[in-house]
Amino acid sequence: MYDSIIVGAGPAGSTAAYHLAKQGRSVLIIDKESLPRYKPCGGGVSPAIAQWFDFDFSPAISVKVDSIRSTWKLGDIVEAQLVGIKEPIWMVRREIFDHFLVQQAQKQGAELQANTEATGIEFKSNSWQVNTANGSFTGRYLIAADGAKGSMAKWLGFKDRKRRLAGALEAEVSTQVKNLNTAHFEFGLIKNGYVWNFPKADGYSIGVGTFIGGQPQDFKKILDEYAQSFNVNVKSSKQYGHPLCIWDGNQKLHTENAVLAGEAACVVDPFTAEGIRPAIFSGLLAAGAINQALAGDSDALQNYSNAINEQWGSEMAWAQKLAGAFYRFPGIGYKVGVKHPSGMQIMGKVLCGELRYSDVVNRAIKRLIPGFGG
């Protein structure tokens, strides 16, 4: 009988495991893949996550980015060196970053059952039994952190989660990178989203995503055209399409002795599609809630839902407003937002976790709206 079973060894699950194990709780992480495992992801991580841990992330960071280059339909270039930031944006390879986080949890005493897919769950005698092809495991509490495509939320009864399903297509290209400290964003080739090229020490992570729906678009063609602007051929690289569960309003994230965390809780940022920092934040709060529940607090899981909605959801409401204005009128958004003298600096500080949407969105939308009539 474990104090907690966590299904999913991504950033949310491993963060929860680390903090629970550090409190002396018995924790089992179950993941269907063997670790380390590849995960399609641009790999941009806000350095603000460091405040939630007491170890050095250096071994898991590929490069650090302190410069942003944006384009509109591959032209109209805007470049900016980020000034006044405490720490540059981290670029990571997920197979390294995720495994590193799991290893930190294991050092605290968490157990890992990898290459083990959950096949079902049962609530028995005030505890959860997780059934797998490798046997059954029992825990007093359960954290569902198995991502956008996982089954746990459905099994737990969350059939109508508030979420906006979006999509992305990504490719990893091994090549010599010219500017290791520059992240690239393209805003004109795709509707309702953007294209990106994030550097790693040994290549690029290039991807395209749409975040507020709309007509189907030819992701492969757009990705290829964008990659060619860097003299990179993505046709010879494996391409990975995957869904994104974007935050779409406050919701209940707990049930009997269980909570949702990470993308299973639909915490992805509706403007940038950032997923790693919110996943880690949800894992941190999930660990705190379950630790309190184990100590006898009957309101702890309800408080988890409240905390995510209040602390993350309130910010995401602002992000939704910005996404709605920017992506529906991207040409104006690029002209009066990205090209504004302070636009790239603000964008960089948001990505670094040093500015909140609530600090900047009203000003940004006021700047956008006059342009709508002109």
C-alpha positions as CSV (number, residue, x, y, z in Angstrom):
1,M,0.0,0.0,0.0
2,Y,1.6,3.2,-1.2
3,D,0.7,6.6,0.1
4,S,0.3,7.8,-3.5
5,I,0.5,6.2,-6.9
6,I,1.3,8.6,-9.8
7,V,0.4,7.5,-13.3
8,G,2.7,9.4,-15.7
9,A,6.4,10.2,-15.4
10,G,6.4,13.6,-17.2
11,P,7.1,16.9,-15.4
12,A,3.9,16.9,-13.5
13,G,4.1,13.3,-12.2
14,S,7.8,13.5,-11.3
15,T,7.5,16.8,-9.6
16,A,4.6,15.5,-7.4
17,A,6.7,12.3,-6.7
18,Y,9.7,14.4,-5.7
19,H,7.9,16.6,-3.2
20,L,5.8,13.7,-1.7
21,A,8.8,11.5,-1.3
22,K,10.7,14.4,0.2
23,Q,8.0,14.6,2.9
24,G,8.6,10.9,3.7
25,R,5.6,9.6,1.8
26,S,5.8,6.3,0.0
27,V,5.3,6.9,-3.8
28,L,5.1,4.8,-6.9
29,I,5.4,6.3,-10.4
30,I,4.0,4.2,-13.2
31,D,4.7,5.0,-16.8
32,K,3.9,3.0,-20.0
33,E,7.3,3.9,-21.6
34,S,10.8,2.9,-20.7
35,L,12.9,5.8,-19.5
36,P,14.5,7.9,-20.9
37,R,11.9,8.2,-23.7
38,Y,11.5,10.7,-26.5
39,K,8.7,13.3,-26.2
40,P,7.9,15.7,-29.0
41,C,8.2,19.1,-27.5
42,G,9.9,22.4,-28.4
43,G,11.6,22.1,-25.0
44,G,11.4,25.7,-23.9
45,V,11.4,25.9,-20.1
46,S,10.8,28.9,-17.9
47,P,13.7,29.2,-15.4
48,A,11.1,30.3,-12.8
49,I,10.6,26.6,-12.1
50,A,13.9,26.5,-10.2
51,Q,12.1,28.2,-7.2
52,W,10.1,25.1,-6.6
53,F,13.1,22.7,-6.2
54,D,16.3,22.6,-4.1
55,F,18.6,21.0,-6.7
56,D,20.6,22.3,-9.7
57,F,19.0,21.8,-13.1
58,S,22.2,22.3,-15.1
59,P,22.6,18.7,-16.1
60,A,19.2,18.7,-17.8
61,I,19.6,22.0,-19.8
62,S,20.9,21.8,-23.4
63,V,21.3,25.6,-24.0
64,K,20.1,28.9,-22.6
65,V,18.4,31.5,-24.8
66,D,18.6,35.2,-24.2
67,S,17.6,36.4,-27.7
68,I,14.4,36.2,-29.7
69,R,14.0,36.5,-33.4
70,S,10.5,36.9,-34.9
71,T,9.3,37.0,-38.5
72,W,6.1,37.6,-40.4
73,K,5.8,35.3,-43.4
74,L,9.6,34.7,-43.2
75,G,10.3,38.4,-43.5
76,D,9.8,41.6,-41.5
77,I,12.4,40.4,-39.0
78,V,12.4,41.6,-35.4
79,E,15.4,40.7,-33.2
80,A,15.9,41.5,-29.6
81,Q,18.4,40.7,-26.9
82,L,16.5,40.1,-23.7
83,V,17.7,42.6,-21.1
84,G,17.1,42.8,-17.4
85,I,16.2,39.1,-17.1
86,K,17.4,37.2,-14.1
87,E,18.0,34.0,-16.0
88,P,17.8,33.1,-19.8
89,I,15.1,30.7,-21.1
90,W,16.1,27.1,-20.8
91,M,16.1,24.8,-23.8
92,V,15.9,21.1,-23.0
93,R,15.5,17.8,-24.6
94,R,12.6,16.1,-23.0
95,E,14.1,12.6,-22.8
96,I,16.9,14.1,-20.7
97,F,14.9,16.6,-18.7
98,D,12.0,14.3,-17.8
99,H,14.3,11.5,-16.8
100,F,16.4,13.9,-14.7
101,L,13.3,14.9,-12.8
102,V,12.3,11.3,-12.2
103,Q,15.8,10.5,-11.0
104,Q,15.6,13.3,-8.4
105,A,12.4,11.8,-7.2
106,Q,14.0,8.4,-6.9
107,K,16.8,9.9,-4.9
108,Q,14.2,11.0,-2.4
109,G,12.8,7.4,-2.2
110,A,10.1,7.4,-4.9
111,E,9.8,4.1,-6.8
112,L,9.5,3.8,-10.6
113,Q,7.6,1.1,-12.5
114,A,8.5,1.9,-16.1
115,N,7.4,0.1,-19.3
116,T,4.2,-0.6,-17.4
117,E,0.9,0.6,-19.0
118,A,-2.1,1.1,-16.7
119,T,-5.0,-0.9,-18.0
120,G,-7.7,0.1,-15.5
121,I,-8.4,1.4,-12.0
122,E,-10.6,0.4,-9.1
123,F,-11.6,2.2,-5.9
124,K,-11.5,-0.4,-3.1
125,S,-11.6,0.1,0.7
126,N,-10.8,3.8,0.5
127,S,-7.8,3.3,-1.7
128,W,-7.0,3.0,-5.5
129,Q,-6.0,-0.1,-7.2
130,V,-4.1,0.5,-10.5
131,N,-4.2,-2.6,-12.7
132,T,-1.4,-3.1,-15.2
133,A,0.0,-5.8,-17.5
134,N,2.7,-6.2,-14.8
135,G,0.4,-6.7,-11.9
136,S,-1.8,-4.5,-9.6
137,F,-0.6,-1.7,-7.3
138,T,-2.5,-0.1,-4.5
139,G,-2.3,3.5,-3.1
140,R,-4.3,5.6,-0.7
141,Y,-4.2,8.5,-3.2
142,L,-3.9,8.7,-7.0
143,I,-2.4,11.4,-9.2
144,A,-3.4,11.2,-12.9
145,A,-0.5,12.8,-14.8
146,D,-0.7,10.7,-18.0
147,G,-0.9,13.6,-20.5
148,A,-3.3,14.7,-23.2
149,K,-3.9,11.2,-24.6
150,G,-4.0,9.4,-21.3
151,S,-7.0,7.4,-20.1
152,M,-6.9,8.2,-16.4
153,A,-9.1,11.3,-16.4
154,K,-11.8,9.3,-18.2
155,W,-11.5,6.4,-15.9
156,L,-11.8,8.8,-12.9
157,G,-15.1,10.1,-14.3
158,F,-13.8,13.4,-15.8
159,K,-15.8,13.0,-19.0
160,D,-16.5,16.7,-19.8
161,R,-13.3,18.5,-18.8
162,K,-13.1,22.2,-19.8
163,R,-10.4,22.1,-22.4
164,R,-9.6,23.3,-25.9
165,L,-8.0,20.6,-28.0
166,A,-5.3,22.0,-30.3
167,G,-2.6,20.4,-32.4
168,A,1.1,20.6,-33.1
169,L,3.5,18.9,-35.5
170,E,7.2,18.8,-34.5
171,A,10.5,17.6,-35.9
172,E,13.9,17.2,-34.4
173,V,16.8,18.0,-36.7
174,S,20.4,17.1,-35.9
175,T,22.6,19.8,-37.4
176,Q,25.2,22.5,-36.4
177,V,23.3,25.4,-34.8
178,K,24.5,28.9,-35.7
179,N,22.9,30.9,-32.9
180,L,22.7,28.7,-29.8
181,N,21.2,31.5,-27.7
182,T,18.4,32.6,-30.1
183,A,14.8,31.3,-30.2
184,H,12.9,31.8,-33.4
185,F,9.1,32.5,-33.9
186,E,7.2,32.9,-37.1
187,F,3.7,34.4,-37.0
188,G,2.4,34.7,-40.6
189,L,2.6,31.2,-42.1
190,I,0.0,29.6,-39.8
191,K,-3.4,30.8,-38.7
192,N,-4.3,30.9,-35.0
193,G,-0.9,29.9,-33.8
194,Y,2.8,30.2,-34.7
195,V,5.8,28.3,-36.0
196,W,9.0,27.9,-33.9
197,N,12.6,26.9,-34.1
198,F,14.3,26.3,-30.7
199,P,18.0,25.6,-30.6
200,K,19.6,22.7,-28.8
201,A,23.3,21.9,-28.4
202,D,23.2,19.4,-31.3
203,G,20.3,20.6,-33.5
204,Y,16.9,22.2,-33.8
205,S,13.4,21.5,-32.5
206,I,11.1,22.9,-35.2
207,G,7.4,22.9,-34.8
208,V,4.0,24.4,-35.8
209,G,0.9,24.6,-33.8
210,T,-2.6,26.2,-33.8
211,F,-4.2,27.0,-30.5
212,I,-7.7,28.5,-31.1
213,G,-9.1,26.2,-33.7
214,G,-10.2,27.1,-37.2
215,Q,-10.0,25.6,-40.7
216,P,-7.6,22.6,-41.1
217,Q,-4.1,23.6,-42.4
218,D,-1.3,21.7,-44.1
219,F,1.1,21.5,-41.1
220,K,3.6,19.4,-43.0
221,K,3.9,21.9,-45.9
222,I,4.2,24.9,-43.4
223,L,6.8,23.1,-41.4
224,D,8.8,22.2,-44.5
225,E,8.7,25.8,-45.8
226,Y,9.8,27.2,-42.5
227,A,12.7,24.7,-42.1
228,Q,13.9,25.6,-45.5
229,S,14.4,29.2,-44.4
230,F,17.1,27.7,-42.1
231,N,18.6,25.5,-44.8
232,V,17.2,22.5,-42.9
233,N,15.4,19.6,-44.4
234,V,12.7,18.2,-42.1
235,K,11.4,15.7,-44.7
236,S,14.2,13.4,-43.8
237,S,13.5,13.7,-40.1
238,K,10.8,11.9,-38.2
239,Q,7.8,14.2,-37.6
240,Y,5.5,13.9,-34.6
241,G,1.9,15.1,-34.4
242,H,0.3,15.4,-31.0
243,P,-2.7,17.0,-29.4
244,L,-2.5,19.8,-26.8
245,C,-5.0,20.2,-23.9
246,I,-5.3,23.9,-23.6
247,W,-6.8,25.5,-20.5
248,D,-10.4,26.7,-21.2
249,G,-11.7,27.9,-17.9
250,N,-12.0,26.9,-14.2
251,Q,-12.9,23.3,-13.5
252,K,-12.9,20.6,-10.8
253,L,-9.7,18.7,-10.8
254,H,-10.2,16.3,-7.9
255,T,-12.4,13.4,-7.1
256,E,-12.5,10.6,-4.5
257,N,-8.8,10.3,-3.3
258,A,-7.5,11.4,-6.7
259,V,-6.4,14.6,-8.6
260,L,-5.5,15.4,-12.2
261,A,-2.2,17.1,-12.9
262,G,-0.2,18.3,-15.9
263,E,-1.9,18.1,-19.3
264,A,-4.4,15.6,-18.0
265,A,-5.6,18.7,-16.1
266,C,-5.6,20.8,-19.3
267,V,-3.1,23.4,-17.9
268,V,-1.4,24.3,-21.2
269,D,-1.1,28.1,-21.8
270,P,-3.7,29.2,-24.5
271,F,-1.4,31.9,-25.9
272,T,2.1,30.4,-26.0
273,A,1.1,26.7,-25.6
274,E,3.7,26.5,-22.8
275,G,3.1,23.2,-21.0
276,I,6.2,22.4,-18.9
277,R,6.0,25.1,-16.3
278,P,2.2,24.7,-15.6
279,A,2.6,21.0,-15.5
280,I,5.3,21.3,-12.8
281,F,3.3,23.9,-10.9
282,S,0.3,21.5,-10.9
283,G,2.5,18.6,-9.7
284,L,3.8,20.8,-6.9
285,L,0.3,21.7,-5.7
286,A,-0.9,18.1,-6.1
287,A,1.9,16.9,-3.9
288,G,1.0,19.5,-1.3
289,A,-2.6,18.6,-1.4
290,I,-2.1,14.9,-1.0
291,N,0.4,15.4,1.7
292,Q,-2.2,17.4,3.6
293,A,-4.9,14.8,2.9
294,L,-2.7,12.0,4.3
295,A,-2.3,14.2,7.4
296,G,-6.0,14.2,7.8
297,D,-7.2,17.4,6.0
298,S,-10.6,16.4,4.4
299,D,-10.7,19.6,2.3
300,A,-7.2,19.2,0.9
301,L,-8.2,17.9,-2.6
302,Q,-11.0,20.5,-2.9
303,N,-8.3,23.1,-2.0
304,Y,-6.1,21.8,-4.8
305,S,-8.8,22.4,-7.4
306,N,-9.4,25.9,-5.9
307,A,-5.7,26.7,-5.9
308,I,-5.1,25.7,-9.5
309,N,-8.2,27.7,-10.6
310,E,-7.2,30.8,-8.6
311,Q,-3.5,30.8,-9.1
312,W,-3.2,29.4,-12.7
313,G,-6.7,29.8,-14.1
314,S,-6.8,33.5,-13.4
315,E,-3.6,34.0,-15.3
316,M,-4.9,31.8,-18.2
317,A,-8.0,33.9,-18.4
318,W,-5.8,36.8,-19.3
319,A,-3.8,34.6,-21.7
320,Q,-7.0,33.6,-23.4
321,K,-8.0,37.3,-24.0
322,L,-4.6,38.0,-25.5
323,A,-4.7,34.9,-27.7
324,G,-8.2,35.8,-28.9
325,A,-7.0,39.3,-29.9
326,F,-3.6,38.4,-31.3
327,Y,-4.4,35.2,-33.3
328,R,-7.6,36.5,-34.9
329,F,-5.8,39.7,-36.1
330,P,-2.2,38.4,-36.3
331,G,-1.0,41.0,-38.9
332,I,-2.1,43.9,-36.6
333,G,-0.8,41.9,-33.6
334,Y,2.6,41.6,-35.2
335,K,2.7,45.2,-36.2
336,V,1.6,46.8,-33.0
337,G,2.7,44.1,-30.6
338,V,5.8,42.2,-31.7
339,K,7.3,45.2,-33.5
340,H,6.6,47.6,-30.6
341,P,9.9,48.6,-29.0
342,S,9.0,46.9,-25.8
343,G,7.0,44.0,-27.3
344,M,9.8,41.4,-27.5
345,Q,11.2,42.3,-24.1
346,I,7.7,41.7,-22.6
347,M,7.3,38.5,-24.5
348,G,10.7,37.3,-23.2
349,K,9.9,38.2,-19.6
350,V,6.6,36.3,-19.8
351,L,8.4,33.2,-21.2
352,C,11.0,33.5,-18.4
353,G,8.2,33.7,-15.8
354,E,9.2,37.2,-14.7
355,L,6.0,38.9,-15.9
356,R,2.4,37.8,-15.5
357,Y,-0.2,38.1,-18.1
358,S,-2.3,40.2,-15.7
359,D,0.5,42.7,-15.7
360,V,0.6,43.3,-19.4
361,V,-2.5,42.1,-21.2
362,N,-4.8,45.1,-20.7
363,R,-2.0,47.3,-22.1
364,A,-1.4,45.0,-25.0
365,I,-5.1,44.7,-26.0
366,K,-5.5,48.5,-25.7
367,R,-2.6,48.7,-28.2
368,L,-4.2,46.2,-30.5
369,I,-7.7,47.5,-30.5
370,P,-7.0,51.0,-32.0
371,G,-5.3,49.2,-34.9
372,F,-8.5,47.3,-35.6
373,G,-10.1,50.4,-36.9
374,G,-7.2,51.8,-38.8
